[in-house]
Amino acid sequence: MRHISPVATLVAVAVLPLALTGCSLIPKEAAKAAVKAAAPSAPAGAPATDGPNKGLLTGTQLKAALAPASFFPSGYAADPADARDSGPGYRPPVAAEVPTPDCTKLGGTAWTGITGIDGVSFAQDAYINKNTSEEYAQEIDVYQGTTSTTVLGALGMLSKACPSYTDDQTHAKVTITEKPLAGVGDGAWVITETSPAWVGGTTLVAARVGHSVVTVLVSGNGDKGLAGATKLTNQLVSNLKGKA
């Protein structure tokens, strides 16, 4: 997955080393529990009516739950390279311990992959303003059992595991801050990314809705994308209510 950074300033900045705390996003016991709870499942051509995937949305259904082009401000266009989904069936779930998370994933649209847990279905796309390089990216992942709670818990620890990372494009330090986002879904976290080499910043939001986890990335030259990310997350949460 390519990384999108906000527009860089002309300010010269020193390359700073990546700082990690060394803590694991998914403790070994939790990873084992997630693997045990997430029973293997063969891909199917339609939503499951029994088994561990019963009632779970497919990638095709999740694609329809993403915010449409009309949601985004004027000047934004869909990026074909970021539009993908898992189709009408299900993937085998994967859960692994992540003792040293790849913090640079926070600079990409599929940043939920930093947890090491893959769900059974997903859908994602992104919209970019080519004039300003600002971006909206949205993704929904679906998990078996209680794994979505584990994933959101891991995403809520990201600022501890990744207090900073080095941006691929500007080679500058990106600082990560995180806090709970009240009143959104079944729990949510908002992450802010800032760098002295950027104009504005990037906001990431993760929210759980039943078996689904919504993740968005919004870069902005004004408010760091917070308003847009919160609005997009609320839209996706609303689209999933009663379905996830």
C-alpha atoms as one frame of an Amber mdcrd trajectory, in Angstrom:
protein
   0.000   0.000   0.000   1.457   3.340  -0.995   1.838   6.056   1.635   0.207
   9.473   1.268   1.717  12.325   3.238   0.352  15.863   3.474   2.030  18.476
   1.294   5.601  19.050   2.484   6.896  22.500   3.290  10.207  23.817   2.009
  11.559  23.808   5.539  14.672  21.672   5.838  14.394  19.117   8.601  16.818
  16.567   9.971  16.123  12.871   9.627  15.158  11.577  13.029  15.271   7.918
  14.089  12.092   5.933  14.558  11.210   5.736  18.254   9.456   2.639  19.495
   8.572   1.646  23.001   8.992  -2.034  22.261   5.572  -2.912  23.638   3.417
  -5.399  21.761   0.123  -4.328  20.225  -1.203  -7.885  20.486   0.107  -9.741
  23.559   0.922 -13.404  22.951  -2.046 -14.590  25.016  -4.457 -12.341  23.130
  -3.046 -13.434  19.778  -3.516 -17.080  20.680  -7.059 -16.403  21.842  -7.855
 -14.536  18.638  -6.494 -17.380  16.500  -8.500 -19.916  18.490 -11.687 -17.859
  18.295 -11.288 -17.131  14.596 -12.138 -20.483  13.070 -10.892 -21.127   9.514
 -13.536 -20.693   6.865 -13.543 -21.519   3.186 -14.491 -18.732   0.764 -18.129
 -18.780  -0.267 -20.161 -17.136  -2.988 -22.795 -15.626  -0.706 -23.232 -14.415
   2.878 -22.930 -17.302   5.351 -26.085 -18.705   6.915 -24.228 -20.854   9.449
 -20.753 -21.398  10.880 -18.361 -18.746  12.264 -19.231 -16.302   9.460 -22.988
 -16.437   9.999 -24.479 -12.958   9.733 -21.158 -11.304   8.817 -21.059  -8.846
   5.926 -19.089  -9.775   2.823 -16.699  -7.480   1.006 -19.360  -6.829  -1.630
 -21.809  -5.709   1.061 -19.135  -3.591   2.783 -18.323  -1.845  -0.495 -21.938
  -0.674  -0.629 -21.589   0.635   2.955 -18.655   2.933   2.101 -19.387   6.631
   1.710 -20.207   7.448  -1.945 -18.443  10.021  -4.123 -21.199  12.546  -3.360
 -20.135  12.566   0.320 -16.734  14.124  -0.365 -16.042  17.836  -0.919 -15.759
  19.320  -4.386 -12.355  18.731  -5.943 -11.901  15.182  -4.631 -11.797  12.263
  -7.059 -11.699   8.510  -6.459  -8.264   6.895  -6.594  -8.647   3.585  -8.511
  -5.447   2.187  -6.975  -6.987   2.207  -3.493 -10.383   0.713  -4.369 -10.565
  -2.961  -3.416 -12.683  -5.429  -1.469 -12.784  -9.127  -0.594 -15.760  -9.874
  -2.860 -18.833 -12.022  -2.164 -17.099 -14.618   0.004 -14.870 -14.762   3.082
 -11.129 -15.034   3.692  -9.526 -17.265   6.338  -8.911 -15.061   9.401  -5.339
 -14.404  10.537  -4.115 -13.262  13.952  -0.484 -12.876  14.969   1.496 -11.377
  17.823   3.087  -8.042  16.847   5.963  -7.461  19.282   7.500  -4.713  17.116
   4.811  -3.022  15.021   5.700  -1.424  11.694   4.881   2.154  12.623   5.306
   3.389   9.049   1.965   1.704   8.261   0.385   4.710   9.978   1.329   6.662
   6.859  -0.743   4.432   4.587  -4.440   4.037   3.922  -4.576   0.402   5.123
  -3.125   1.304   8.523  -5.313  -1.169  10.469  -2.954  -3.897   9.231  -0.477
  -2.767  11.891  -2.359  -4.950  14.401  -1.411  -8.192  12.667  -5.056  -9.313
  12.642  -6.848  -9.823   9.334 -10.618 -10.196   9.219 -12.737 -12.373   6.982
 -13.938  -9.544   4.728 -13.116  -5.919   3.924 -13.713  -3.022   1.566 -11.774
   0.206   1.091 -11.297   3.166  -1.224  -9.843   6.675  -1.212 -10.510  10.125
  -2.652  -7.739  12.625  -3.401  -7.694  16.331  -4.175  -4.997  16.535  -6.849
  -4.624  20.299  -6.387  -3.802  20.133  -2.674  -2.739  16.466  -2.164  -5.316
  16.209   0.647  -6.896  12.796   0.992  -9.862  10.877   2.406  -9.410   7.107
   2.815 -12.027   4.739   4.230 -11.968   1.045   5.132 -14.269  -1.434   6.858
 -12.990  -4.792   8.144 -15.179  -7.590   9.537 -14.049 -10.143  12.122 -15.407
 -13.341  13.619 -16.488 -13.651  17.251 -15.177 -10.950  19.559 -12.058 -10.238
  17.491 -13.273  -6.758  16.514 -13.026  -5.782  20.194  -9.448  -7.075  20.294
  -8.578  -5.104  17.152 -10.018  -1.844  18.475  -8.153  -2.378  21.738  -4.902
  -2.791  19.804  -5.588   0.321  17.752  -6.142   2.188  21.008  -2.549   1.333
  22.017  -0.903   2.637  18.849   0.459   5.862  20.335   2.233   3.835  23.039
   3.764   1.419  20.558   4.419   4.124  17.948   4.988   7.560  19.511   6.600
   8.546  16.212   7.796   7.247  12.864   9.845   8.520   9.925   7.839   9.658
   6.899   8.903   7.919   3.674   8.505  10.998   1.489   9.981  13.802   3.604
  12.280  11.636   5.782  11.115  13.684   8.743   9.799  12.677  12.146   6.029
  12.281  12.452   4.641  12.602  15.985   1.637  10.480  17.025  -0.950  11.475
  19.636  -4.108   9.516  20.469  -7.256   9.813  22.555 -10.702   8.180  22.843
 -13.489   9.548  20.654 -16.705   9.540  22.673 -20.140   8.755  21.293 -19.021
   7.050  18.081 -20.036   3.434  17.454 -19.224   0.839  20.111 -15.986   2.629
  20.917 -13.574   4.774  18.929 -10.087   6.292  18.949  -8.713   9.332  17.153
  -5.035   9.594  16.222  -3.340  12.820  15.126  -0.148  12.839  13.065   1.962
  15.981  12.762   5.395  16.809  11.385   7.447  20.000  11.020   7.866  19.051
   7.335   4.098  19.048   6.646   1.523  21.723   5.993  -1.347  20.688   8.270
  -1.484  17.080   9.408  -3.310  13.762   9.226  -6.088  12.352  11.390  -6.817
   8.641  11.731 -10.010   7.364  13.353 -10.927   3.793  14.279 -14.413   2.824
  15.445 -16.082  -0.492  16.181 -19.630  -1.354  15.098 -20.482  -4.875  16.192
 -18.205  -7.279  14.283 -16.889  -4.472  12.073 -14.050  -1.999  12.557 -14.139
   1.247  10.587 -10.821   2.986   9.914 -10.390   6.304   8.121  -7.441   8.509
   7.199  -7.895  12.190   6.345  -5.079  14.619   5.599  -5.740  18.343   5.743
  -3.840  21.558   5.289  -6.027  23.397   7.819  -7.387  21.462  10.797  -5.213
  18.363  10.282  -8.230  16.514   8.921 -10.029  16.131  12.244 -13.400  17.487
  11.141 -13.420  15.472   7.936 -12.281  12.259   9.628 -14.937  12.530  12.339
 -17.669  13.234   9.777 -16.616  10.313   7.563 -16.416   7.924  10.522 -19.894
   8.900  11.692 -21.213   8.300   8.174 -19.730   4.791   8.024 -20.929   3.960
  11.528 -24.428   5.064  10.518 -24.267   2.938   7.355 -23.348  -0.143   9.407
 -25.829   0.191  12.275 -28.214  -2.737  12.341 -26.119  -4.603   9.747 -22.774
  -5.309  11.378
